[in-house]
Amino acid sequence: MRRVLHQQKSPDSVRERFVRLVYFSAALALLSIPVASLGKQTYELGGYVGVELRVFREAPADVFQMHQSGSILARPEFRAHWNSGRQAVVFSPFFRWDAADGERTHWDLREFYWERWGESWDLRVGVDRVFWGVMESQHLVDFINQTDLVENLDAEEKLGQPMVNLNFRTDLGAFELFILPGFRERTFPGQGGRLRTQPFVDTGEASYSSSRGRAHVDFAARWSAVLGKWDVGLYQFYGTSRDPTLLPGIDSRGQAVLRPRYELVYQSGLDVQVTQANLIWKLEAIYRTGQGDSFVATSMGAEYTLVGVLGSVANVGLLAEYHFDSDGDGNALYFADDWFAGVRLSLNDASSSELLMGVLVDRATQASLFSVEASRRFGDVWKAEFEARLFNDFELSEPLAQLQNDDYVQFTVIRHF
């Protein structure tokens, strides 16, 4: 564990003013739509609601944890366009209620922004999610938004981030500039939840290396371009790390807990994708300073697609990736020195049936994480999803050893509207 630095209290009142300013900007644009004389307006209402059941194969390692978990979720979405489509407002909150874990019961503004398009630029103000990356099993360079870890262990679900985002396109490529007020802390399963560390993470005890705490304003800039068969992206980030350092501590009840520590970091990132017919080469790499020792982390691999398998319209993608972290601890729960192999099946049918299965293997210990994800639509509005994860042969010193009893299968039914 890294050395505990002097703990600074975060100035919530300052942070809240930053966040309110960004929310107000988007809200003002939303309220101005009906009265603005900007031509024809178009409104769209959509989203989904769903139910989810997560079933664990074994009893939990901690007596405070629940055996199974059921939840309901909803994500409505409102979009409005006007000024000949050159301006828009998007509002999309997310809500989940979980029967077992109070920390997994939460809501979030995934998107709430106003956007304006010009001939070669666009401006976005509000709360949004930005995705960067090309790999399948890990997205090293995806660093703008905070991970919503109570949603899924794969760290692909992200919280909405307040931002001012200016993008412009030139003959030299696309440039993205970000001002990011209002830091979002990572969500973690609570004491009664599964798929958590032992001891659990006490999010109420978070600390910051910056005296401004959550009110620190972060900045990022990215350049990307398509150069023949090459898709290349480069970025620089300065601000509060989205990956907290977890420090041991004792809470007010005398229980052992882990306390998140958020440091100010500089992070440089690179993503590359090279397309050669059915074969795609991929690379992601980052260099980070300010969070313990400086380190480099890389993910590299390839995907080969078999088109029209056995004379059908189905495609099969073969995936192979390698992950390395010079810090030795992994950027998240794993990925310090691991291989990933997987298969993606797309039936390309009317029901959009898809299957992805793969295994992540530690190169030194041969411990493995096996995962399966599948989905299929039924009719025009219903969708069923299946997920399973199995944790095998992790040594006690490895982070995922804490999940050794947490093999699970998950069923989700969603209705779109």
N, C-alpha and C positions, 0 to 999 in steps of 0.2 A: 504494500500500500504506500501511496505517496505521503510525504510529510504534511501534517495539518498546518495550514497557514493561519494567521490571525483572522478570525471570523468577523466580517463586516455585516452590519444589518442593512438590508436592502431598503431604500427609500420608496416605499410603496406609493406614497402620495405623488411623487414626481413621476414615477412609472405610469401611474394611472392617468395622469394628465397627458402623457405622450400617447397612450393607447386611445384615450377618449378623442384626442385630436384626429387621429387617423379614422376612427369609427365615425366621427362627426362628418368628416369630408365625404365618406361614402354615403352616409345617411342623407346629407344635404342634396347630393346628386339624385338619390332615389326619390326624395320628396319633391324635387323640382320637375320631374318628368311630366306630371299631368298639366302643369301650368306653363311649361316652356313652349315657345312657338318655334319648334325645330322640325316641323314636318311630321309625317306619319310615324306613329309609335307602334311597336310590335311587342307584345307581351307573351311570355311562355311560362307555364307552370308545370313542374315535373318532380322527379325524385322517387323515393321508394320507402317502404316500411318492411320490416322483416322480423322473424323469430329465429333464435339460434340455440342449439343444444350442444354442449361440450361434455363428452363422457371420458373419464379417465380409467385406465385399466387397473391401476393399483391404488391402494390407500395412500394418502399424502404423507410426506416425511415429517410434517409439523402438525400437531394436534389441533392447532387453530385453523388449519386450512380445511375447506369444504371438499367433499368427495366429487361432486358433479357441479355443473354450472349451466344455468339457463338464462337467457336474456332476450330483450326486445330492442330493436334499433329502428331509427328513422332518419332520413336525410331528405327533406323537401328542398326544392330548388326553384327560384324565381329569377327570370331573365327579362330584361326590357332593352329594346334597341330603338334608337331614334336618330334624327339628323342623317337620314339616308344610310343608316347602319354604321355611322362613324362614331357614335357614342353608345355606351351600354352600361347597365348596372346589373350585377349578379349578386344574389343573396342565397346562401346555401348553408344552413346550420346542420349539425349532426348531434344526435342524442342516442345514448344507450343506457338502459336500465338492466343491471345484473343482479340475480337473486343471491349470489354467493359472495361477491366482492364489492364492498362499498366504493373502492377506488375505481373499479371498472364502470360503475354507474357515473356517467359524466356527460357533459354536453360541450360543444365547441363550435365556434364559427369557422367552418372550413373555408368558406369564401364569402366575402362581403365587400365588393369593390366597385369603383367607377372606372371606366376605361374610355380613352379617346384615341382614335386612329387618325393619322395623317398619311401623306403619300409614302413616306419611307420611315415612319416612326410611329410609336404608340406609347401612351402614358397610362399607368395603372396606379390608382391610389386606393388603399383600403386593406383588406385582409385577403390573402390568397395563398395558394400552394404552388411551388415551382419545383419541377422535377428535372434533374440532370443525371445522366448515367447511361451506360450501354450494357452492363453485365446483368446476368440473370439472378445469381445467388447472393450478391452483395452490391450495394451502390455506394461506393466510397465517396464519390464526388458530390453526392446529393446532400448538401449541407445548409441550405437556406432555411428549411422548415425543421421544427423539432419533431422527434419521433413520438408517436402516440403508442407507447409500449403496452398499455393495457389492452389495446385492440388485437395485437398479434405479435408473436415472438420474432417474426421475420423482419420487423422494423420498417415495413413498407407503408404503413399508415402514418400520416403526418398531420400535425396540428396546423391550423391556419396561422399565418404570420403577418402582423401589421407591416406594411411596406409602402414605399413610394418607388415605383419601378418604371424607368425610362428605357425603351428599346429603340434602336435605330439601325437601319440596314444600309450598307454601303457596298461598293465594288470590292472592298477588302474583307467583307464578312459582316456578321451581325454583332452588335455591341449591346450589352445589358448592364445597366447601372442600378444599384439598389441602395436605398436608405432604409434601415430596419430598426424602428423604435419598438420598445415593448417586448422584451425577451420572454419566451415561453419555456417554462420548465418541463422536463421530460416527465411523462406519466409512468408510474410503476404500479404493479399489482400490490394490493394491500395485504395485511396480515392474514386475512381469511382467503385470499386468492391463491390460485395455482400458478405454475410457470413463473415463480419468483425466486429471488435469492434467499439464502439462509445465512444470516438473519435477513428480514425484509428491509426494504428501503423506506426510511421515514422522510417523506417529501416535505414535511413541515419543518425539518431541520436543515434545509438547503442553505448554503453559504456561497459567497462570491469573492473572487480576488479583486474585483473592481469595487471601489467605494460607492459607486452609483448603483450597484446591484442590478436588478432587473431593468432599471431605467437607462442603462448604458445603451447608446445608439450604435448599432453595428453597420458596417458598410461592405459591399461586395461589388465586383465588376467582372464581367465575363465576355470573352470573344469567342465566336464559333464561325466555322466556314465549311463549305463543301468544296474540296479540292480534288476533282475527278472522282476516283473511287474512295477517297478519304473523307470522312467526317471528323472534324477536329474541334475540340473545345478546350479553352484555357480560362482559369479564373483565379482571382485573388480575393480572400475574405479576411476581414479584421473585425473581431468582436468576441462575444461570449460563446465559448464552445458549446455546441449542441450535445456533446458527449461528456457527461459529468464524471468526475473522479469520485468513487464511492469510498468513504472513509469510515472506519469503525467508530462507534459511539454507544452511549447509554442514554435511553430516553428517561422521561420523568417517572416512569413506573419501574425503573431499574432493569429494563429489558435491553439486550444487545440489539442494536440496529445499525444500518448503514446510512450515512449522511451524504447527500449529493453535494459536491463542490464544483462550482462552475468557474473556470479560469478564462481570462482573456487570451486569445490565441490569434496568430497569423496562420492562415492555411492557404497553400497554393494547390490547385487541382488541374489535372489533365485527363481528358477522355478522348479516345480514338476508336473509330470503327472503320474497317476497310472491307468493302464488299467486292467479292470476286465470284460472280454468278451465284451458285447455291451456297457458297462458303463465305462466312462473315468472321473476320478476326476482330477481337475486342480488347481494349485496355483501359483501365482506370488507375490513376495514381495520385497520391496526395503527399504533401510535405507539411508538417505541423510543428510550430514552435509555441512555447508558452504554457504547455500542459505537461509538466514533468520534463523529461529529456525530449529533445527534438527527435522526431522519427519520420520514417517513410513507410507508407503502406501501398501495396499494389495488388491489383486483380487483373488477371489476363486470361484469355481463353478464345474459344472458337465455337461457332454454331454452323452445322451443316444440315441443310433441309432437303429431304427426299420428297419430291413433288409427285402427286398422283400415285400413291403407293398401291401396288397390285391393281392398277388400272382404274382406281377409284378417284374421287376428287379430294381425298384426304391427304394431308401433308404430315410428315414426321420430321421433327427437328432433333438432332443429336447435339448435346451440349457437353463441353468440357471446359473447366475453369480451375485456376490455381490462385490462392490468396496468400499473401505474405505481409507480415507486419514486423518491421525491424525493432519495435518496442518489445516484442515478444509476448505481450499480454492480449493482443487482438484489439481491433478497433471497437468491437462490441462484446458479445459473449463468446465469440470464437474467431476464426479467420486469422490466427497468428501464423499458421503454416499448414494450410489445408487444401485438399483437392475436392472438386465438385464434379459429379457426372450426372447427367439427366437426360430425359426424353420428353419432348413436347409433342402431343398429338392433337391436331386440329382436323375434325371431320369435315369442316366447311359445309355443314348441312343447314337446313332451315332453322334448327334449334340451337345453332352456335355451340355445339358440343365440343368441349376442350378437356384435355388431361395433361398435367405436368407432374412428373415424379422424378425424384433425384436423391442422391446421397452425398453428404458432406463428410469427408474422412480426414481425421488428423494424421498427418504424414508420419509423425514420430510414434504415436501410441496406438494408431489404428482405431481409435474411438470414432463412432459414426453417428450422424443424425440423418435419419431417413424421413422424407416428406412426400406427401401426395396431395395434389389439389385438382379438383375436377368441378366442372360446372355445365349446366344445360338449361336452356329455356324451355318452358312449357306454355304453349299458346303465345299470346301477344304481351302478357303482363307478368307472368310468373317465371321465376328462375330458382333453381336448386343448386346449392353448392356443397361440396364435400371436401374435408381437409383431414389429414392425419399426420402425426409426427411421432417418431420413435427414437429414443435416446439409448445408445448401446455402448457399454464398456468404457464409460468415462472414469478416469482416475480421480481420486479425491481432491487432488490439487487443481483439477481443471474446473473452470467456471460452470460448465454444463453438467458436472457431477451433481450439482444441487437439484437438477431436474430429472434425475435418474428414475424417479417414481412417477414421472408426469407424462408418460406416453398417453396420447389421447386421440380420439376421433371427434370431428365436429360436423354438424349438419346445420345448414342455414337455408331457409326458404324466404324469398324476397318477392314482394309485389311492387312493380313499378306503376306509376300513375302519371 
